[in-house]
Amino acid sequence: MTDTDVIEIAMKTMMIALKLSAPILLSALTVGFAVSLFQSMTQIQEFTLAFVPKLVAVGVALLISGNWMLHTLVTFTQDLFAMIPSLLV
């Protein structure tokens, strides 16, 4: 196993982590920004008003993209296990 192999695996792992976290983070960011804008316009400073919509948005994002996320992670893991024999040489 060379240093190039390690860097390649690390890069693939970071890209998968970025792809898997993007739907959840983007939905929380979008809803958080909208709620923050609403709170600043109406001067309502309630913690649950900011927390509950984000929680719902993250849940919906997981429901919509969960199958794709699981498939991506399983495929990556299978590819990683398939690479083991070639890395040991």
N, C-alpha and C positions, 0 to 999 in steps of 0.2 A: 504494500500500500504506500503510494507516494504522497507527497504533500499536495500534488495537483488533485489527486483523488479526494483528499480530505477537504480541500477548498471547494471542489465541485459539489460534494455532498452538502457542505455547509451552505453554499449558495442556493441549492435546490430546496433545502430545508427552510431557509429564510424566505424564499419566494412563496413556498406553500403556506407558511405561517402568515405572510402578508395577504395572500389570496383568501385564506380562510377567515381572517379577522376583518377584512374589508366590509362585507355586508353589514355586520353587526356594528362596527364603529361608525360607518357612514350613516346608518339609520339613527343611531344615538346622537350623532353630531347634528344631523338635520333637524330632528325633533327638538333637541336641546336648544338649538339656535332659534327655532320658531317659538318655543315656549319662553325663552329669554327675551325675545323681541316683544312678545305679548305682555310679559311682566313689566318690561320697561315702559311700554306705552300706557298700561293701566295702573301702574304703581302698586300692583299686588305682589307682595313678597312672601309667598307661601312655599315652604319647602316641598310639600307633597305635590304641588302643582308642577314642579319641575321634575320630580322623581317618577311619578306614576306614568305619565305619557312616554317617558324614555323606556321604562320597563315594558310597557305594552309594545312599543316599536321594536325593541330588541327581541321580544317574544315572537312577533310577527315575522321579523327578519329570519329568525331561526326556523320558523315553520316553513317559510318559503324557500330558503336556501339550505336547509339542513340536509336534505337528500344529496344535493350536489357536494356539500362539504364532506359528508361521510364518504361518498364515492371517491372524491379527490384524495382524502387521507388514506383510504384503503388501497387505492392504486399506488400511491407513493410508497406506502409501507411494503407492498408486494414487490415493487421495483427495487426497493432497497434490499430486501431479503434475497432477491434474485441476483443482485450484484455481489453478494458476499463471496461466492467462490472465486470470482475474477479479482477481487481485492486481496485475497490471501496469497496469490501467486507472486 
